[in-house]
Amino acid sequence: MEYPGRVRRSTDADLAALRVTGASLRSMRRKRRLTQTGLAVVSGVNEKTIVNIEAARHIPRAETLRKLAAGLRCAVSDIAPTRG
């Protein structure tokens, strides 16, 4: 049972998804020949946020993923795994 305001513990699947998202973002950014600073400029996402997502230290919000995908000219699913 989940309680409002309580932090849910991360599962192994959550941590794996974070690592995949970070690696996918880094790969797509490099494919587009962008630096983290360059991606920050074209996406409107703070550079520190990008650094932390790529290092799997930050869980990105849906809006952040949409901005990053728009900046990279790709689909959100290209940088973030979906849960089935």
Phi, psi and omega per residue, in radians:
M1 nan 2.358 3.137
E2 -1.756 2.501 -3.136
Y3 -2.027 2.376 3.110
P4 -1.004 2.418 3.082
G5 1.457 -0.085 3.133
R6 -1.680 2.513 -3.139
V7 -1.483 2.245 3.100
R8 -1.437 2.400 3.122
R9 -1.265 2.496 3.111
S10 -1.285 2.424 3.065
T11 -1.704 2.972 3.078
D12 -1.034 -0.641 3.130
A13 -1.148 -0.668 3.099
D14 -1.096 -0.796 -3.124
L15 -1.145 -0.681 3.099
A16 -1.117 -0.726 3.126
A17 -1.109 -0.678 3.081
L18 -1.067 -0.769 -3.137
R19 -1.144 -0.721 3.129
V20 -1.133 -0.752 3.124
T21 -1.068 -0.801 3.133
G22 -1.077 -0.783 -3.140
A23 -1.167 -0.692 3.134
S24 -1.158 -0.726 3.112
L25 -1.089 -0.820 3.139
R26 -1.053 -0.790 -3.125
S27 -1.081 -0.806 -3.123
M28 -1.172 -0.672 3.117
R29 -1.092 -0.791 3.131
R30 -1.164 -0.652 3.100
K31 -1.046 -0.620 3.117
R32 -1.494 0.046 3.120
R33 1.021 0.771 3.108
L34 -1.963 2.517 2.961
T35 -1.452 2.982 3.059
Q36 -1.087 -0.653 3.093
T37 -1.125 -0.766 3.124
G38 -1.080 -0.729 3.110
L39 -1.142 -0.661 3.105
A40 -1.054 -0.727 -3.129
V41 -1.141 -0.853 -3.057
V42 -1.332 -0.391 -3.098
S43 -1.749 -0.396 -3.069
G44 1.405 0.238 3.106
V45 -1.745 2.387 -3.128
N46 -0.991 2.396 -3.122
E47 -1.013 -0.701 3.138
K48 -1.088 -0.632 3.088
T49 -1.109 -0.755 3.122
I50 -1.088 -0.788 3.107
V51 -0.991 -0.817 -3.097
N52 -1.220 -0.606 3.075
I53 -1.150 -0.810 -3.134
E54 -1.096 -0.527 3.133
A55 -1.561 0.100 3.134
A56 1.038 0.627 3.096
R57 -1.896 -0.009 -3.056
H58 -2.460 2.298 3.062
I59 -1.560 1.966 -3.082
P60 -1.307 2.487 3.034
R61 -1.298 2.814 3.136
A62 -1.024 -0.734 -3.137
E63 -1.116 -0.653 3.103
T64 -1.120 -0.763 3.110
L65 -1.081 -0.699 3.112
R66 -1.102 -0.738 3.123
K67 -1.128 -0.749 3.133
L68 -1.118 -0.764 3.133
A69 -1.090 -0.721 3.112
A70 -1.105 -0.739 3.124
G71 -1.132 -0.547 3.138
L72 -1.591 -0.084 -3.086
R73 0.978 0.911 3.109
C74 -2.511 3.073 3.093
A75 -1.470 2.653 3.087
V76 -0.999 -0.648 -3.122
S77 -1.127 -0.296 3.079
D78 -1.299 -0.377 -3.108
I79 -2.040 -0.228 -3.124
A80 -2.328 2.197 3.118
P81 -1.195 2.637 3.076
T82 -1.785 2.609 3.110
R83 -1.634 2.376 -3.128
G84 -2.009 nan nan
